[in-house]
């Protein structure tokens, strides 16, 4: 062995890596708790007291120590981390964006600019968008680069982060039906609540009011000239509804205050913006009130109640209220949803609700979406999930309708679809409905389905094989006609059609096998033994 190599070998043998730094220790402030006759001490309970500013300052100091400790421990792997970061960054498109959503004359979307942590909410006129459709692949479809010429930036959440101490988290975001205002809530980390802001989309400036704190819910009224919002108490319970007239200097009006601490309040507007529904629910009851969106100060009208906590969603269509609920029937709880309807102007002392569809235990309705001329339904038949639609108004005669006997239009789906989730569908007068398809052998796909023509478009889907995302919107969208798939009155899950290659299906690489069997309930029993005040 050469002398220099021998010296290097000896040096390596006697080299000892520097010992890792000691991890930081969080301050201990023991506090006793008792539950079910057991008492114990929690030395770190102070970390959960977000309203204690002193405790949160200690928490910030401790987290900084943890970050420095992590950097020191991981310093030897810096080259590997940089390599992984470079590989992941190369697989991600620089123009990350949500799929454009059409509402009225506008296309709304959020996109992330390069090297910025938070997205930007944008919109562009749909009538001008076709001139900015890319016909190249990748990325094909929605052109973000040259299309910025017609883009209007609504909210830059990087600037919002400066308003809220370097942190930008949005919970609610509602564009007014006249497309002139945006109401949204941002998380105030220092005070631990969500703060309401309203922005004028024409000027880009913030409105002077409302600017409420601890807001949990929003609903527009008076065609976008008024806003209803729900406020929580100190325990985060939604308990008050306020009315605010945009542009007015008057104080906001209190519409409802719930004093019962077991009752929570939730509001939403019907899809046609004709009414605002108020849901009040507790462990023992559920009620739904109606507010006329054209005159919110006219009061609340009780339209539904039951003696149990239940999911209740009301929509309005041509003078009828439609209630989608899982409330008990005849005093017996049910594990499925069903659809009821009632006249809006029901003057009887007890409002009459009639069942729209006959219960079919083999065809379960999981969700519904109303538009002006169509009703879209997500249904499950056994293990198979399907999407179908029927024209409105429904052909009512005497009694309830049988779903299978209606003129249903089914959408052909790829195999192995296990879930269909409704997307944001704001436009009541559009025949296009958006949904998300999930499958074990396929990346989630965002799809627009035209209920009038039976054509569907894949709007966005990650291509796992080529490391790129397809975002399509416009004349070159991958589409297929319902007539070509011959799927009317057919089972779409088992349908095989020529355009199956449009989906980024990975079934060639992954198996999704099903076997005949039975569902069996499983009961887990845990044995708690008390030993010296500790639960094992």
C-alpha positions in Angstrom: 0.0 0.0 0.0 1.3 3.4 -0.9 2.2 5.7 2.0 -0.4 8.4 1.1 -3.1 5.8 0.7 -2.0 4.1 4.0 -2.2 7.5 5.8 -5.7 8.1 4.4 -6.9 4.7 5.4 -5.5 5.1 8.9 -7.2 8.6 9.1 -10.5 7.1 8.1 -10.2 4.3 10.7 -9.6 6.8 13.5 -12.1 9.3 12.3 -15.1 9.7 14.6 -18.2 11.5 13.5 -19.3 14.5 15.6 -21.9 13.4 18.1 -25.4 14.6 17.2 -26.7 17.6 19.1 -29.0 17.1 22.0 -32.7 17.6 21.2 -34.4 20.6 22.8 -36.6 20.0 25.8 -39.9 21.7 26.0 -40.8 23.4 29.3 -42.8 21.2 31.6 -45.8 22.8 33.4 -47.7 19.9 35.0 -51.5 20.1 35.2 -53.8 17.6 36.7 -56.8 16.1 34.9 -59.5 13.7 36.0 -61.8 11.6 33.9 -63.8 8.5 34.8 -62.2 8.3 38.2 -58.7 8.4 36.8 -56.3 11.3 37.6 -53.1 12.0 35.7 -50.7 14.9 35.0 -50.0 16.4 31.6 -46.8 18.4 31.6 -47.4 19.7 28.1 -51.0 20.8 28.2 -50.0 24.4 28.0 -49.1 23.8 24.3 -52.8 23.6 23.4 -53.7 26.9 25.0 -53.7 29.0 21.8 -55.5 31.9 23.5 -52.6 32.2 26.1 -50.2 34.6 24.4 -47.4 33.9 26.9 -47.7 30.2 26.3 -47.7 30.7 22.5 -44.5 32.8 22.8 -42.9 29.9 24.6 -44.2 27.6 21.9 -42.6 29.7 19.2 -39.2 29.7 20.9 -39.4 25.9 21.3 -40.4 25.4 17.7 -37.4 27.5 16.6 -35.2 25.2 18.7 -36.7 22.2 17.1 -36.1 23.6 13.6 -32.4 24.3 14.4 -32.1 20.8 15.9 -33.6 19.2 12.8 -31.3 21.1 10.5 -28.2 20.0 12.5 -29.3 16.4 12.6 -30.0 16.3 8.9 -27.0 18.3 7.8 -25.2 15.1 6.6 -28.0 14.4 4.2 -28.0 17.8 2.6 -26.8 16.4 -0.8 -29.5 13.7 -0.8 -32.2 16.3 0.2 -31.1 18.6 -2.7 -31.2 15.7 -5.1 -34.7 14.7 -4.0 -35.9 18.3 -4.1 -34.5 18.7 -7.7 -36.1 15.5 -8.8 -39.5 16.4 -7.4 -39.4 19.9 -8.6 -38.6 18.7 -12.2 -41.8 16.6 -12.1 -44.0 19.5 -11.1 -45.3 21.9 -13.6 -44.3 25.5 -13.0 -47.9 26.7 -13.7 -49.8 24.8 -11.0 -53.5 25.7 -11.2 -56.9 24.5 -10.3 -59.1 23.5 -13.3 -61.0 26.6 -14.6 -64.6 26.8 -13.4 -67.1 28.5 -15.5 -69.8 30.5 -13.8 -71.9 32.9 -16.0 -69.6 34.8 -18.4 -66.4 34.1 -16.3 -63.8 31.4 -15.8 -62.5 31.3 -12.2 -59.3 29.5 -11.2 -56.4 29.7 -8.8 -52.8 29.4 -9.9 -49.4 29.5 -8.2 -46.6 31.7 -9.6 -43.1 30.3 -9.6 -41.2 30.7 -6.3 -44.3 32.0 -4.5 -45.8 30.1 -1.6 -49.5 31.0 -2.0 -51.9 31.0 -5.0 -53.6 33.8 -6.8 -57.4 33.8 -7.4 -58.0 34.9 -11.1 -60.7 35.0 -13.6 -61.0 35.7 -17.4 -64.0 36.1 -19.7 -65.0 32.8 -21.3 -65.9 34.6 -24.5 -62.2 35.7 -25.0 -60.7 32.4 -23.8 -60.8 30.5 -27.0 -58.2 32.7 -28.5 -55.8 31.6 -25.7 -56.3 27.8 -26.0 -53.1 25.9 -26.5 -53.2 23.1 -29.1 -49.7 21.9 -28.1 -49.0 18.9 -25.8 -47.8 19.3 -23.1 -49.7 21.0 -21.5 -52.5 21.3 -24.1 -55.7 23.2 -23.3 -55.8 26.1 -20.9 -52.9 28.4 -21.8 -51.7 30.2 -18.6 -48.7 32.0 -20.1 -50.2 33.9 -23.1 -53.7 33.9 -21.6 -52.5 36.3 -18.9 -53.3 39.1 -21.3 -57.0 38.7 -20.5 -56.6 37.6 -16.9 -57.9 39.6 -14.0 -56.2 39.0 -10.6 -58.8 39.0 -7.9 -56.9 38.1 -4.7 -53.2 37.6 -4.3 -52.8 35.4 -1.2 -49.1 36.3 -1.0 -50.2 39.8 -0.2 -52.9 38.5 2.2 -50.1 36.7 4.1 -48.6 40.1 4.8 -51.9 41.2 6.3 -52.0 38.2 8.6 -48.5 37.9 9.9 -46.9 35.9 7.1 -49.5 33.2 7.1 -52.4 32.9 4.6 -55.1 30.3 5.2 -58.5 30.8 3.7 -61.5 28.8 4.9 -64.5 30.4 3.0 -64.7 32.1 -0.4 -67.9 33.1 -2.1 -68.3 35.2 -5.2 -71.5 37.3 -5.4 -74.1 36.2 -8.0 -73.5 39.5 -9.8 -69.7 38.8 -10.0 -68.9 42.2 -8.4 -67.8 41.1 -4.9 -65.9 38.4 -3.2 -66.5 37.5 0.5 -63.8 35.4 2.1 -62.5 34.5 5.6 -58.8 34.4 6.5 -57.3 32.8 9.6 -55.9 35.2 12.1 -53.2 33.2 13.8 -52.6 35.6 16.6 -56.2 35.6 17.7 -57.1 32.1 16.6 -60.2 32.9 14.6 -61.3 33.6 11.0 -61.8 37.2 9.9 -64.3 38.2 7.2 -63.3 40.5 4.4 -65.3 41.7 1.3 -63.4 42.7 -1.8 -64.7 44.8 -4.8 -63.7 42.7 -7.8 -63.9 45.7 -10.2 -61.6 48.0 -8.3 -59.7 45.3 -6.3 -60.1 47.3 -3.1 -61.4 46.0 0.2 -64.9 47.2 1.3 -65.0 49.1 4.5 -67.7 46.7 5.9 -68.5 44.1 6.8 -65.2 43.1 8.5 -66.4 40.7 11.2 -64.4 38.3 13.4 -65.0 34.7 14.2 -67.1 34.1 11.1 -68.0 30.5 10.2 -70.5 30.7 7.3 -71.5 33.0 4.4 -74.4 33.4 2.0 -75.2 36.2 -0.5 -78.6 37.8 -0.8 -80.3 40.6 -2.9 -78.4 39.5 -6.0 -75.1 40.2 -4.4 -75.8 43.5 -2.8 -76.2 42.0 0.7 -74.3 39.4 2.7 -75.5 37.1 5.5 -72.8 35.7 7.8 -72.6 33.5 10.9 -70.5 34.4 14.0 -69.2 32.0 16.6 -69.0 32.5 20.3 -65.8 32.1 22.5 -66.3 28.3 22.4 -66.4 28.3 18.6 -70.1 27.6 18.5 -72.0 29.2 15.5 -74.8 31.1 17.2 -75.6 34.4 15.5 -76.6 35.4 12.0 -76.0 39.0 10.8 -77.2 40.9 7.7 -74.9 43.5 6.0 -75.8 45.7 3.1 -72.7 46.2 0.9 -71.8 49.9 0.6 -74.0 51.0 3.5 -72.6 52.7 6.5 -75.4 51.3 8.7 -74.6 48.8 11.4 -75.1 45.1 10.5 -78.5 43.8 11.6 -78.8 40.8 13.9 -81.2 38.3 12.3 -81.0 35.4 14.7 -79.2 34.6 18.0 -79.3 31.1 19.5 -79.0 31.1 23.3 -79.1 27.4 23.7 -75.5 26.2 23.9 -76.3 22.8 22.4 -77.6 24.3 19.2 -75.4 25.2 16.2 -76.3 27.3 13.2 -75.4 26.9 9.5 -76.5 28.9 6.5 -76.3 28.4 2.7 -78.0 29.8 -0.4 -80.1 27.7 -2.8 -78.4 27.2 -6.1 -80.7 29.7 -7.8 -80.0 32.3 -5.1 -83.7 32.7 -4.5 -83.5 31.7 -0.8 -81.1 31.3 2.1 -81.6 28.3 4.2 -80.8 28.3 8.0 -80.1 25.0 9.6 -80.2 24.8 13.4 -79.2 21.4 14.8 -78.5 19.9 18.2 -78.1 16.3 19.5 -81.8 16.0 19.8 -83.3 18.0 16.9 -82.8 19.5 13.4 -84.7 22.5 12.0 -84.5 24.3 8.6 -85.7 27.9 8.2 -86.1 29.8 5.0 -85.1 33.4 4.3 -86.3 35.3 1.1 -83.0 36.3 -0.5 -84.7 39.3 -2.1 -85.8 40.6 1.3 -83.7 39.1 4.1 -85.2 41.4 6.7 -88.7 39.8 6.2 -87.9 37.1 8.8 -87.3 33.4 9.0 -89.9 30.8 8.1 -89.8 27.3 9.6 -90.1 24.7 6.8 -88.7 21.5 8.3 -88.0 19.9 11.6 -87.4 16.5 13.1 -86.5 15.0 16.5 -83.0 13.9 15.6 -79.8 15.3 14.3 -79.9 14.8 10.5 -78.3 16.0 7.3 -80.7 18.4 5.6 -80.1 20.2 2.3 -82.8 22.3 0.6 -82.9 23.4 -3.0 -85.5 25.5 -4.9 -86.9 24.7 -8.3 -89.9 26.2 -10.0 -91.9 27.0 -6.9 -91.0 23.8 -5.0 -88.6 23.1 -2.2 -86.6 19.9 -2.5 -85.2 18.4 0.7 -82.4 15.9 0.5 -82.0 14.3 4.0 -81.3 11.2 6.0 -83.8 12.1 8.7 -85.7 9.2 10.5 -88.8 7.8 8.7 -91.8 6.9 10.8 -89.7 7.2 13.9 -87.1 4.7 12.6 -83.6 5.9 11.7 -82.3 5.2 8.2 -78.8 4.7 6.8 -79.5 6.4 3.4 -80.7 9.7 1.9 -84.0 10.3 0.2 -85.7 13.2 -1.6 -88.8 15.1 -0.5 -90.6 18.1 -2.0 -93.1 20.8 -0.8 -94.6 23.9 -2.3 -92.9 27.1 -1.3 -96.2 28.8 -0.7 -97.7 26.1 1.4 -100.2 28.0 3.6 -101.3 25.0 5.7 -100.6 25.0 9.4 -98.5 21.9 9.0 -96.3 22.0 5.9 -96.8 18.9 3.7 -93.8 17.1 2.3 -94.2 14.4 -0.3 -91.7 11.7 -1.2 -90.2 12.3 -4.7 -88.7 8.8 -5.4 -89.7 5.4 -4.1 -87.1 3.8 -1.9 -85.1 1.2 -3.7 -82.7 -0.8 -1.4 -80.7 -1.9 -4.4 -80.2 1.6 -5.9 -79.0 4.1 -3.2 -78.9 7.9 -4.0 -75.7 9.3 -2.6 -75.9 12.9 -3.8 -78.1 15.2 -6.0 -77.4 18.4 -7.9 -80.1 20.6 -9.3 -79.9 22.9 -12.3 -82.6 24.8 -14.2 -83.4 21.9 -16.6 -81.7 18.8 -15.1 -81.2 16.8 -12.0 -77.9 15.0 -11.7 -77.7 12.0 -9.3 -74.8 10.0 -7.9 -76.2 6.5 -7.2 -74.7 3.3 -5.9 -76.0 -0.1 -7.0 -74.3 -2.7 -4.9 -70.6 -2.0 -5.2 -71.0 0.0 -8.4 -71.1 3.8 -8.3 -72.8 5.6 -11.2 -73.6 9.1 -12.4 -77.0 9.7 -14.1 -79.3 12.6 -15.0 -82.9 13.2 -15.7 -84.8 16.2 -17.2 -86.7 18.6 -15.0 -89.5 19.1 -14.1 -90.1 15.5 -13.1 -93.2 13.7 -14.6 -95.3 13.7 -11.4 -98.6 11.9 -11.4 -100.1 10.2 -8.4 -97.6 9.1 -5.7 -93.9 8.8 -5.8 -91.8 8.0 -8.8 -89.6 5.0 -9.4 -86.1 6.0 -10.3 -85.5 3.0 -12.6 -88.5 3.9 -14.7 -87.4 7.5 -15.4 -85.7 8.5 -18.6 -82.2 8.3 -17.1 -79.1 9.2 -19.0 -76.0 7.4 -17.7 -72.4 8.6 -18.1 -70.0 5.9 -19.3 -67.2 5.6 -16.7 -63.9 3.7 -16.7 -63.7 0.4 -14.9 -62.9 0.2 -11.1 -64.5 3.6 -10.2 -65.0 3.5 -6.5 -66.2 7.1 -5.8 -67.7 10.0 -7.5 -67.5 13.4 -5.7 -69.5 16.4 -6.9 -67.4 19.4 -7.8 -68.1 23.1 -7.3 -71.2 23.7 -9.5 -72.4 27.3 -9.0 -74.1 28.0 -12.2 -77.8 27.1 -11.8 -78.6 27.8 -15.5 -75.7 25.8 -17.0 -76.3 22.2 -18.2 -72.7 21.3 -17.4 -72.0 19.6 -14.0 -68.5 19.0 -12.7 -67.5 16.0 -10.6 -64.3 14.1 -9.6 -63.8 10.4 -10.4 -61.7 8.3 -8.0 -60.3 4.8 -8.7 -57.6 2.6 -7.2 -55.9 2.2 -10.6 -56.3 5.8 -12.0 -55.3 9.2 -10.8 -58.3 11.3 -9.8 -59.9 13.0 -12.8 -61.9 16.2 -12.9 -64.7 15.9 -15.5 -67.3 18.2 -16.9 -70.5 16.5 -18.0 -73.0 18.2 -20.3 -76.4 17.0 -19.3 -78.0 18.4 -22.4 -75.7 16.8 -25.1 -74.3 13.8 -23.1 -70.8 14.9 -23.9 -68.1 14.9 -21.2 -64.7 16.5 -21.0 -61.7 15.5 -18.9 -60.7 18.9 -17.4 -57.8 17.8 -15.3 -56.0 14.6 -14.6 -52.4 13.8 -13.5 -50.5 11.6 -15.9 -48.4 9.4 -13.7 -46.5 7.8 -16.6 -45.3 11.1 -18.2 -45.0 13.3 -15.1 -47.4 16.0 -16.3 -50.9 17.3 -15.5 -53.4 17.7 -18.3 -55.6 20.8 -17.9 -58.1 21.1 -20.7 -60.7 23.8 -21.3 -62.0 24.7 -24.7 -62.3 23.4 -28.2 -59.6 20.8 -27.9 -60.9 19.2 -24.7 -60.9 15.4 -24.8 -64.5 14.5 -25.1 -66.9 11.7 -26.1 -70.5 11.8 -27.0 -73.1 9.9 -25.0 -74.5 8.6 -28.3 -71.2 7.0 -29.4 -70.9 5.1 -26.2 -74.5 3.9 -26.4 -74.8 4.2 -22.7 -78.4 5.2 -22.3 -80.2 2.9 -19.8 -76.9 0.9 -19.5 -74.6 0.0 -16.7 -71.8 2.6 -17.2 -69.3 0.9 -14.8 -69.1 -2.2 -17.0 -69.2 -0.3 -20.3 -66.2 -0.7 -22.5 -65.8 2.0 -25.2 -63.3 3.0 -27.7 -62.2 6.2 -26.0 -61.0 4.4 -22.8 -57.5 5.5 -23.7 -58.4 9.1 -22.8 -58.2 8.2 -19.2 -54.8 7.9 -17.6 -55.5 4.3 -16.5 -52.8 2.4 -14.7 -54.6 -1.0 -14.7 -51.7 -2.3 -16.9 -49.4 -1.9 -13.9 -51.8 -2.2 -10.9 -54.4 -4.9 -10.2 -57.8 -4.2 -8.8 -59.4 -7.6 -8.2 -62.7 -8.3 -6.5 -63.9 -11.5 -5.0 -67.3 -12.7 -4.0 -67.9 -12.5 -0.3 -70.0 -11.1 2.5 -69.8 -8.0 4.6 -69.4 -8.9 8.3 -69.5 -6.5 11.2 -66.5 -6.5 13.5 -66.6 -5.7 17.2 -63.4 -4.6 18.9 -63.1 -4.9 22.7 -60.4 -3.1 24.7 -59.5 -4.1 28.2 -58.5 -1.1 30.3 -56.6 -1.9 33.4 -55.7 0.7 36.0 -52.2 0.4 37.4 -51.0 3.2 39.6 -53.3 5.7 38.0 -52.1 4.9 34.5 -54.3 3.5 31.7 -52.6 0.7 29.7 
